[in-house]
Amino acid sequence: MDSASFIEKRKFIVKLGKMLHKFGTPAYRLETHLLNVASFLGIGAAFAITPTVLTFVIWVPGEETEYTHVARVMPGELDLGSLSRTDEIVDAVANGQMSLADATQQLNTIAAMPNPYSRVWTFLAFGAAGGAFALLMRASWHDVLYASLLSFVVYLFVLWAEKSRRVTHMLEPLVAMVAAFAATGIAAYVDPSIHVPLVVLSAIIVFIPGLALTLGLAELAARHLVSGTARIMDAVMLLFKLYFGGFLGMALGQLCFGTVSYQAAEPVPQWTSWLAVAILCGSLVIVFRARKKHAFWGLLSGFIAYGASLLGGEYLGLALGAFAGAFAVGIYGNLFTRFADAPASIVSLQGMIVLVPGSKTYIGLNAFISGESMVATEQLGQQTFLIFMSLVAGFIFANVALPPKKSL
Protein backbone atom coordinates (compact mmCIF):
# COMPACT_ATOMS: atom_id res chain seq x y z
CA MET A 1 0.00 0.00 0.00
CA ASP A 2 1.48 3.34 -1.03
CA SER A 3 1.82 6.21 1.44
CA ALA A 4 -0.83 8.43 -0.20
CA SER A 5 -3.46 5.70 -0.10
CA PHE A 6 -2.76 4.93 3.56
CA ILE A 7 -2.95 8.62 4.53
CA GLU A 8 -6.29 8.98 2.76
CA LYS A 9 -7.70 5.92 4.53
CA ARG A 10 -6.54 6.90 7.99
CA LYS A 11 -7.86 10.45 7.56
CA PHE A 12 -11.23 9.01 6.60
CA ILE A 13 -11.35 6.72 9.64
CA VAL A 14 -10.36 9.49 12.04
CA LYS A 15 -12.95 11.84 10.55
CA LEU A 16 -15.60 9.13 10.67
CA GLY A 17 -14.83 8.25 14.28
CA LYS A 18 -15.02 11.85 15.45
CA MET A 19 -18.31 12.43 13.69
CA LEU A 20 -19.99 9.26 14.96
CA HIS A 21 -18.86 10.12 18.48
CA LYS A 22 -20.27 13.63 18.04
CA PHE A 23 -23.61 12.10 17.04
CA GLY A 24 -23.83 10.18 20.34
CA THR A 25 -22.71 6.67 19.31
CA PRO A 26 -21.82 4.52 22.37
CA ALA A 27 -18.23 3.31 22.67
CA TYR A 28 -18.95 -0.39 22.17
CA ARG A 29 -20.81 0.27 18.92
CA LEU A 30 -18.36 2.90 17.67
CA GLU A 31 -15.27 0.73 18.16
CA THR A 32 -16.90 -2.25 16.45
CA HIS A 33 -18.03 -0.09 13.53
CA LEU A 34 -14.60 1.50 13.05
CA LEU A 35 -12.94 -1.94 13.12
CA ASN A 36 -15.33 -3.09 10.40
CA VAL A 37 -14.51 -0.01 8.30
CA ALA A 38 -10.78 -0.55 8.76
CA SER A 39 -11.19 -4.19 7.74
CA PHE A 40 -12.86 -3.49 4.39
CA LEU A 41 -10.31 -0.71 3.74
CA GLY A 42 -7.54 -3.27 4.19
CA ILE A 43 -5.68 -1.65 7.08
CA GLY A 44 -5.10 -2.60 10.72
CA ALA A 45 -6.50 -0.51 13.53
CA ALA A 46 -7.18 -0.37 17.25
CA PHE A 47 -9.35 2.12 19.07
CA ALA A 48 -9.95 3.31 22.62
CA ILE A 49 -13.13 5.34 22.86
CA THR A 50 -14.31 7.26 25.93
CA PRO A 51 -16.84 10.11 26.23
CA THR A 52 -14.04 12.72 26.31
CA VAL A 53 -10.99 11.13 24.62
CA LEU A 54 -10.66 9.29 21.29
CA THR A 55 -7.52 7.26 20.56
CA PHE A 56 -6.84 5.84 17.08
CA VAL A 57 -3.93 3.51 16.27
CA ILE A 58 -3.77 2.67 12.55
CA TRP A 59 -1.19 0.68 10.59
CA VAL A 60 -0.57 -1.18 7.35
CA PRO A 61 -0.57 -4.97 7.92
CA GLY A 62 2.95 -6.35 7.61
CA GLU A 63 4.65 -2.99 8.18
CA GLU A 64 6.14 -1.70 11.40
CA THR A 65 5.05 1.95 11.15
CA GLU A 66 1.98 3.03 13.08
CA TYR A 67 -0.08 6.19 13.07
CA THR A 68 -1.50 7.31 16.42
CA HIS A 69 -4.11 10.04 16.78
CA VAL A 70 -5.45 11.24 20.15
CA ALA A 71 -8.26 13.78 20.32
CA ARG A 72 -9.83 15.54 23.31
CA VAL A 73 -13.56 15.82 22.63
CA MET A 74 -16.76 16.75 24.40
CA PRO A 75 -19.43 14.08 25.01
CA GLY A 76 -21.60 13.72 21.93
CA GLU A 77 -25.29 14.56 21.60
CA LEU A 78 -27.76 12.36 19.77
CA ASP A 79 -28.27 13.35 16.13
CA LEU A 80 -30.03 10.43 14.46
CA GLY A 81 -30.41 12.14 11.09
CA SER A 82 -26.68 12.79 10.72
CA LEU A 83 -25.96 9.28 11.99
CA SER A 84 -28.17 7.84 9.24
CA ARG A 85 -26.55 9.96 6.52
CA THR A 86 -23.06 9.03 7.73
CA ASP A 87 -23.95 5.33 7.64
CA GLU A 88 -25.13 5.69 4.04
CA ILE A 89 -21.76 7.19 3.08
CA VAL A 90 -19.89 4.30 4.71
CA ASP A 91 -22.09 1.83 2.82
CA ALA A 92 -21.37 3.63 -0.45
CA VAL A 93 -17.61 3.41 0.19
CA ALA A 94 -17.85 -0.27 1.13
CA ASN A 95 -19.82 -1.05 -2.06
CA GLY A 96 -17.37 0.84 -4.27
CA GLN A 97 -19.97 3.47 -5.18
CA MET A 98 -18.01 6.39 -3.72
CA SER A 99 -14.32 7.21 -3.46
CA LEU A 100 -12.71 8.08 -0.14
CA ALA A 101 -12.11 11.65 -1.29
CA ASP A 102 -15.78 12.11 -2.13
CA ALA A 103 -16.81 10.39 1.10
CA THR A 104 -14.63 12.71 3.18
CA GLN A 105 -16.16 15.70 1.41
CA GLN A 106 -19.65 14.36 2.14
CA LEU A 107 -18.73 13.91 5.81
CA ASN A 108 -17.65 17.55 5.96
CA THR A 109 -20.99 18.54 4.42
CA ILE A 110 -22.92 16.53 7.03
CA ALA A 111 -20.87 18.07 9.85
CA ALA A 112 -21.84 21.55 8.66
CA MET A 113 -25.55 20.80 8.20
CA PRO A 114 -27.93 22.87 10.36
CA ASN A 115 -30.71 21.40 12.45
CA PRO A 116 -33.33 20.10 9.98
CA TYR A 117 -36.08 21.27 12.30
CA SER A 118 -36.66 24.95 12.97
CA ARG A 119 -36.51 26.47 16.42
CA VAL A 120 -40.30 26.76 16.39
CA TRP A 121 -40.66 23.00 15.93
CA THR A 122 -38.03 22.32 18.59
CA PHE A 123 -39.82 24.74 20.92
CA LEU A 124 -43.07 22.82 20.42
CA ALA A 125 -41.25 19.49 20.89
CA PHE A 126 -39.91 20.55 24.30
CA GLY A 127 -43.39 21.52 25.48
CA ALA A 128 -44.91 18.32 24.08
CA ALA A 129 -42.28 16.18 25.84
CA GLY A 130 -43.01 17.77 29.22
CA GLY A 131 -46.76 17.36 28.87
CA ALA A 132 -46.42 13.80 27.56
CA PHE A 133 -44.33 12.75 30.56
CA ALA A 134 -46.91 14.20 32.94
CA LEU A 135 -49.52 12.11 31.12
CA LEU A 136 -47.38 8.99 31.50
CA MET A 137 -47.10 9.67 35.23
CA ARG A 138 -50.94 9.80 35.46
CA ALA A 139 -50.88 13.39 36.72
CA SER A 140 -53.90 15.70 36.47
CA TRP A 141 -54.77 17.76 33.41
CA HIS A 142 -53.67 20.83 35.37
CA ASP A 143 -50.23 19.28 35.85
CA VAL A 144 -50.03 18.42 32.15
CA LEU A 145 -50.84 22.01 31.17
CA TYR A 146 -48.31 23.68 33.47
CA ALA A 147 -45.62 21.08 32.74
CA SER A 148 -45.96 21.93 29.05
CA LEU A 149 -45.82 25.69 29.70
CA LEU A 150 -42.75 25.37 31.90
CA SER A 151 -41.09 23.16 29.29
CA PHE A 152 -41.47 26.06 26.84
CA VAL A 153 -39.69 28.29 29.36
CA VAL A 154 -36.93 25.69 29.71
CA TYR A 155 -36.32 25.77 25.96
CA LEU A 156 -35.85 29.54 26.08
CA PHE A 157 -32.93 28.95 28.44
CA VAL A 158 -31.56 26.36 26.02
CA LEU A 159 -31.58 29.04 23.31
CA TRP A 160 -29.86 31.44 25.71
CA ALA A 161 -27.18 28.82 26.40
CA GLU A 162 -26.38 28.70 22.67
CA LYS A 163 -25.39 32.37 22.91
CA SER A 164 -23.64 32.39 26.29
CA ARG A 165 -20.90 30.05 27.50
CA ARG A 166 -21.54 31.02 31.12
CA VAL A 167 -25.17 29.92 30.85
CA THR A 168 -24.07 26.69 29.15
CA HIS A 169 -21.99 25.72 32.19
CA MET A 170 -24.92 26.20 34.58
CA LEU A 171 -27.79 25.28 32.25
CA GLU A 172 -29.07 22.14 34.05
CA PRO A 173 -29.33 23.52 37.60
CA LEU A 174 -30.55 26.85 36.22
CA VAL A 175 -33.51 25.42 34.27
CA ALA A 176 -34.45 23.17 37.21
CA MET A 177 -34.32 26.13 39.60
CA VAL A 178 -36.41 28.37 37.33
CA ALA A 179 -38.97 25.62 36.71
CA ALA A 180 -39.29 24.88 40.43
CA PHE A 181 -39.55 28.57 41.38
CA ALA A 182 -42.21 29.18 38.72
CA ALA A 183 -44.18 26.04 39.67
CA THR A 184 -44.20 27.13 43.32
CA GLY A 185 -45.50 30.56 42.30
CA ILE A 186 -48.23 28.98 40.16
CA ALA A 187 -49.31 26.78 43.06
CA ALA A 188 -49.40 29.79 45.38
CA TYR A 189 -51.26 32.30 43.21
CA VAL A 190 -52.89 30.48 40.29
CA ASP A 191 -53.68 26.82 40.88
CA PRO A 192 -53.02 25.08 44.23
CA SER A 193 -54.09 21.73 42.73
CA ILE A 194 -50.84 21.21 40.81
CA HIS A 195 -48.31 18.69 42.11
CA VAL A 196 -45.23 20.94 42.17
CA PRO A 197 -42.43 18.30 42.29
CA LEU A 198 -44.05 16.28 39.51
CA VAL A 199 -44.57 19.36 37.34
CA VAL A 200 -40.93 20.33 37.83
CA LEU A 201 -39.74 16.85 36.89
CA SER A 202 -41.94 16.86 33.79
CA ALA A 203 -40.67 20.29 32.73
CA ILE A 204 -37.02 19.20 32.85
CA ILE A 205 -37.56 15.62 31.64
CA VAL A 206 -35.51 16.25 28.49
CA PHE A 207 -32.45 16.73 30.73
CA ILE A 208 -33.01 13.66 32.95
CA PRO A 209 -30.10 11.29 32.08
CA GLY A 210 -31.99 7.99 32.04
CA LEU A 211 -30.74 7.11 28.56
CA ALA A 212 -27.15 7.98 29.48
CA LEU A 213 -27.33 5.72 32.55
CA THR A 214 -28.68 2.85 30.45
CA LEU A 215 -26.00 3.29 27.76
CA GLY A 216 -23.33 3.43 30.45
CA LEU A 217 -24.51 0.14 31.91
CA ALA A 218 -24.62 -1.35 28.41
CA GLU A 219 -21.00 -0.29 27.88
CA LEU A 220 -20.02 -1.90 31.18
CA ALA A 221 -21.83 -5.08 30.14
CA ALA A 222 -19.81 -5.03 26.91
CA ARG A 223 -16.60 -4.75 29.02
CA HIS A 224 -15.92 -1.16 27.97
CA LEU A 225 -15.15 -0.31 31.56
CA VAL A 226 -13.57 3.14 31.24
CA SER A 227 -16.21 4.52 28.88
CA GLY A 228 -19.10 2.96 30.81
CA THR A 229 -17.87 4.24 34.18
CA ALA A 230 -17.27 7.73 32.80
CA ARG A 231 -20.71 7.87 31.19
CA ILE A 232 -22.46 6.72 34.37
CA MET A 233 -20.60 9.21 36.57
CA ASP A 234 -21.37 12.02 34.13
CA ALA A 235 -25.06 11.07 34.23
CA VAL A 236 -25.05 10.91 38.04
CA MET A 237 -23.50 14.37 38.30
CA LEU A 238 -26.08 15.71 35.86
CA LEU A 239 -28.81 14.20 38.01
CA PHE A 240 -27.33 15.83 41.11
CA LYS A 241 -27.22 19.24 39.38
CA LEU A 242 -30.83 18.95 38.28
CA TYR A 243 -32.00 17.90 41.72
CA PHE A 244 -30.08 20.68 43.45
CA GLY A 245 -31.55 23.25 41.06
CA GLY A 246 -35.07 21.95 41.68
CA PHE A 247 -34.53 21.84 45.46
CA LEU A 248 -33.15 25.40 45.50
CA GLY A 249 -35.97 26.69 43.29
CA MET A 250 -38.68 25.27 45.53
CA ALA A 251 -36.92 26.62 48.64
CA LEU A 252 -36.76 30.11 47.12
CA GLY A 253 -40.37 29.79 45.98
CA GLN A 254 -41.57 28.90 49.47
CA LEU A 255 -39.54 31.81 50.87
CA CYS A 256 -41.15 34.26 48.43
CA PHE A 257 -44.66 32.83 48.13
CA GLY A 258 -45.12 30.87 51.33
CA THR A 259 -46.06 27.24 51.82
CA VAL A 260 -49.04 26.06 49.78
CA SER A 261 -51.19 23.13 50.86
CA TYR A 262 -51.54 20.70 47.97
CA GLN A 263 -55.12 20.04 46.81
CA ALA A 264 -55.09 16.83 44.81
CA ALA A 265 -56.90 16.88 41.47
CA GLU A 266 -58.35 13.95 39.56
CA PRO A 267 -55.70 12.08 37.53
CA VAL A 268 -55.96 11.68 33.78
CA PRO A 269 -57.66 8.52 32.41
CA GLN A 270 -55.59 5.38 31.86
CA TRP A 271 -56.00 5.47 28.07
CA THR A 272 -54.04 8.73 27.87
CA SER A 273 -50.84 6.75 28.43
CA TRP A 274 -50.96 5.63 24.80
CA LEU A 275 -51.50 9.22 23.70
CA ALA A 276 -48.53 10.21 25.84
CA VAL A 277 -46.30 7.62 24.14
CA ALA A 278 -47.28 8.98 20.71
CA ILE A 279 -46.63 12.59 21.74
CA LEU A 280 -43.36 11.75 23.50
CA CYS A 281 -41.96 9.76 20.57
CA GLY A 282 -43.11 12.43 18.14
CA SER A 283 -41.25 15.08 20.10
CA LEU A 284 -38.14 12.86 20.25
CA VAL A 285 -38.10 12.75 16.45
CA ILE A 286 -37.45 16.49 16.55
CA VAL A 287 -35.19 16.59 19.63
CA PHE A 288 -32.98 13.78 18.23
CA ARG A 289 -33.09 15.33 14.73
CA ALA A 290 -34.26 12.10 13.12
CA ARG A 291 -35.01 12.12 9.39
CA LYS A 292 -38.66 12.43 8.39
CA LYS A 293 -38.59 9.12 6.53
CA HIS A 294 -37.72 7.35 9.80
CA ALA A 295 -40.28 9.22 11.96
CA PHE A 296 -43.07 6.63 11.67
CA TRP A 297 -40.72 3.74 12.52
CA GLY A 298 -39.52 5.61 15.59
CA LEU A 299 -43.10 6.15 16.73
CA LEU A 300 -43.81 2.47 16.20
CA SER A 301 -40.79 1.60 18.35
CA GLY A 302 -42.27 3.57 21.25
CA PHE A 303 -45.61 1.73 20.99
CA ILE A 304 -43.84 -1.64 20.78
CA ALA A 305 -41.77 -0.81 23.86
CA TYR A 306 -44.74 0.37 25.89
CA GLY A 307 -47.08 -2.42 24.80
CA ALA A 308 -44.52 -5.19 25.36
CA SER A 309 -43.58 -3.82 28.77
CA LEU A 310 -47.24 -3.68 29.85
CA LEU A 311 -47.84 -7.22 28.64
CA GLY A 312 -44.67 -8.50 30.27
CA GLY A 313 -45.49 -6.65 33.47
CA GLU A 314 -48.85 -8.43 33.70
CA TYR A 315 -47.15 -11.84 33.92
CA LEU A 316 -43.60 -11.14 35.13
CA GLY A 317 -43.82 -7.98 37.22
CA LEU A 318 -42.77 -4.39 36.57
CA ALA A 319 -39.00 -4.92 36.34
CA LEU A 320 -39.14 -7.95 34.05
CA GLY A 321 -41.80 -6.16 32.02
CA ALA A 322 -39.01 -3.73 31.09
CA PHE A 323 -36.97 -6.76 29.96
CA ALA A 324 -39.82 -7.82 27.67
CA GLY A 325 -40.07 -4.29 26.29
CA ALA A 326 -36.32 -4.04 25.68
CA PHE A 327 -36.23 -7.47 24.03
CA ALA A 328 -39.11 -6.51 21.71
CA VAL A 329 -37.48 -3.19 20.80
CA GLY A 330 -34.15 -4.92 20.20
CA ILE A 331 -35.73 -7.45 17.83
CA TYR A 332 -37.66 -4.66 16.10
CA GLY A 333 -34.50 -2.57 15.69
CA ASN A 334 -32.55 -5.47 14.21
CA LEU A 335 -35.41 -6.23 11.79
CA PHE A 336 -35.46 -2.55 10.82
CA THR A 337 -31.73 -2.75 10.07
CA ARG A 338 -32.23 -5.73 7.78
CA PHE A 339 -35.14 -4.29 5.81
CA ALA A 340 -34.31 -0.55 5.79
CA ASP A 341 -30.49 -0.95 5.65
CA ALA A 342 -30.10 1.71 8.34
CA PRO A 343 -28.69 1.67 11.90
CA ALA A 344 -30.96 0.05 14.48
CA SER A 345 -30.35 2.90 16.93
CA ILE A 346 -32.39 5.22 14.69
CA VAL A 347 -35.58 3.54 15.91
CA SER A 348 -34.54 1.61 19.03
CA LEU A 349 -33.47 4.71 20.96
CA GLN A 350 -37.00 6.08 21.01
CA GLY A 351 -38.32 2.80 22.36
CA MET A 352 -35.56 2.82 24.95
CA ILE A 353 -36.52 6.32 26.08
CA VAL A 354 -40.05 5.08 26.82
CA LEU A 355 -38.61 2.30 28.97
CA VAL A 356 -35.70 3.89 30.84
CA PRO A 357 -36.44 4.75 34.49
CA GLY A 358 -34.47 8.00 34.53
CA SER A 359 -37.35 9.77 36.23
CA LYS A 360 -37.37 7.12 38.97
CA THR A 361 -33.75 7.89 39.82
CA TYR A 362 -34.74 11.54 40.30
CA ILE A 363 -37.78 10.53 42.37
CA GLY A 364 -35.64 8.16 44.44
CA LEU A 365 -33.06 10.90 45.04
CA ASN A 366 -35.83 13.20 46.21
CA ALA A 367 -37.21 10.54 48.58
CA PHE A 368 -33.72 9.83 49.96
CA ILE A 369 -32.91 13.49 50.68
CA SER A 370 -36.28 14.98 51.65
CA GLY A 371 -37.98 11.86 52.97
CA GLU A 372 -41.04 12.68 50.85
CA SER A 373 -42.18 10.55 47.92
CA MET A 374 -43.34 12.38 44.79
CA VAL A 375 -45.40 9.36 43.71
CA ALA A 376 -46.70 6.34 45.59
CA THR A 377 -44.19 3.63 44.65
CA GLU A 378 -42.98 0.78 46.83
CA GLN A 379 -39.34 -0.38 46.79
CA LEU A 380 -38.41 2.40 44.36
CA GLY A 381 -34.64 1.86 44.54
CA GLN A 382 -34.91 -1.88 43.95
CA GLN A 383 -37.33 -1.37 41.06
CA THR A 384 -35.08 1.21 39.40
CA PHE A 385 -32.01 -1.03 39.63
CA LEU A 386 -33.88 -4.06 38.30
CA ILE A 387 -35.36 -2.07 35.43
CA PHE A 388 -31.93 -0.81 34.36
CA MET A 389 -30.55 -4.35 34.46
CA SER A 390 -33.59 -5.68 32.61
CA LEU A 391 -33.12 -3.13 29.83
CA VAL A 392 -29.47 -4.05 29.31
CA ALA A 393 -30.27 -7.78 29.41
CA GLY A 394 -33.21 -7.35 27.04
CA PHE A 395 -31.07 -5.76 24.33
CA ILE A 396 -28.30 -8.35 24.81
CA PHE A 397 -30.77 -11.22 24.44
CA ALA A 398 -32.32 -9.56 21.38
CA ASN A 399 -28.91 -9.29 19.68
CA VAL A 400 -28.31 -12.99 20.37
CA ALA A 401 -31.75 -14.05 19.11
CA LEU A 402 -31.52 -11.92 15.97
CA PRO A 403 -27.98 -10.61 15.33
CA PRO A 404 -27.91 -7.06 13.95
CA LYS A 405 -26.89 -6.50 10.36
CA LYS A 406 -25.06 -3.28 11.18
CA SER A 407 -22.74 -2.41 14.06
CA LEU A 408 -24.28 1.02 14.68
Protein Blocks (a to p, Z undefined) as FASTA:
>chain_A
ZZklmmmmmmmmmmmmmmmmmnopafklmmmmmmmmmmmnopacdddddfkbccddddde
hiabdcddddddddddddfklmmmmmmmmmmmmnopacfklmmmmmmmmmmpccfbdfkl
mmmmmmmmmmmmmmmnopafklmmmmmmmmmmmmmmmmmmmmpmklmmmmmmmmmmmmmm
mmmmmmmmmommbcfklmmmmmmmmmpcklmmmmmmmmmmnopaklmmmmmmmmmmmmmm
mmmmmmmmmmmmmmmnopadddddddddfklmmmmmmmmmmmmmmmnopafklmmmmmmm
mmmmmmmmmmmmmmnojklmmmmmmmmmmmmmmmmmmmnopafklmmmmmmmmmpcklmm
mmmmmmmmnopafbdcehklmmmmmmmmmmmmmmmmmmmmmccfbfZZ
